[in-house]
Amino acid sequence: ILDSMRGRLIAESDHMMMGGIREFENKFVNAERIIIVACGTSWHAGLVAEYLIEDLARIPVEVEYASEFRYRNPIISERDIVIAISQSGETADTLAALELAKSKGATIFGICNVVGSSIARATDAGAYTHAGPEIGVASTKAFTAQVTVLSLIAMILGSKRGTLETTKLRQLMVELESIPAKVEKALELNDQIIAISEQYKDATNCLYLGRGYNFPVALEGALKLKEISYIHAEGYPAAEMKHGPIALIDAQMPVVVIATQDSSYEKIVSNIQEVKARKGKIIAVVTEGDTTIPAMADHVIEIPETSEHLVPLLSVIPLQLLSYHIAVMRGCNVDQPRNLAKSVTV
Ligand code: F1P
């Protein structure tokens, strides 16, 4: 299993300046710390990786906005591994952040979509996601591809470091193989999501809540809605809601809650109750077959069951569809949103 996983990463990385990971494998496995630098959607993929790598491989991970990291005199050593994630491979802040880390002796691993891009060329090793071309400005399938590569990395590291048991590794691999079929199934939610979009297309604000692996998905859902429909949206860890955003909730506020059946399930059920007590409208993304949350939510979107480690690959899909349909209904150009560029090169 491990060989096939490593084979995939090497196969994906052997073109155009991103050397295979083999020669850096020991450094990676023995890393004292992994720093992830990225912007926007790629930063959200990095946040998923923090949960994955810390849980499965027990290596401390820091996820940094490249635009802050590059200017704040960060502490970096040659024992650090820096992972730069970028769809375009041209984002100026991400490139500058990795160059800074490289100048301090860190080993740089890249995850890029565009072969031969500036970021890919500046790395020591890496993997191409080949999720393209992304026609629209807003990243969608790039996110899924980045999270898939990062899941494989976490599994390889966990297995090599002895922190991920073989049985668990095997279960995760089998589950990963089933993800494409489950993605197809999630896409069948389209008509249901069109109906929900119709009801919320005139919203002026929207809150997205998630816990654990679904917290970065909440951030990503909110970003997609902002980017393409121009509705103000905020993503929050669900438990942070009571530290501020709860003040915004009233009968006009749609609250998208990603509440799949995982280790945070009981907690998120109580977060939903808190929103309902303030008359907020709940759009819940749940695991197929759930009966508790559907009894409380205004709208329920069921996605196939999977391991919580892989759930972002599925739970992000209804949120992307929701943003897409709302944007189309509002007459927005979903491929070329105003003020946004595909590659932020300055
Ligand atoms: C980062 C990013 C995208 C976003 C938009 C602007 O790009 O913030 O996530 O959707 O396209 O750029 P990249 O470094 O992943 O290419």
Boltz pocket constraint, residues with backbone or C-beta under 6 A from the ligand:
constraints:
  - pocket:
      binder: B
      contacts: [[A, 39], [A, 40], [A, 41], [A, 42], [A, 85], [A, 86], [A, 87], [A, 88], [A, 89], [A, 90], [A, 91], [A, 94], [A, 137], [A, 138], [A, 139], [A, 340], [A, 341], [A, 342], [A, 343], [A, 344]]
      max_distance: 6.0
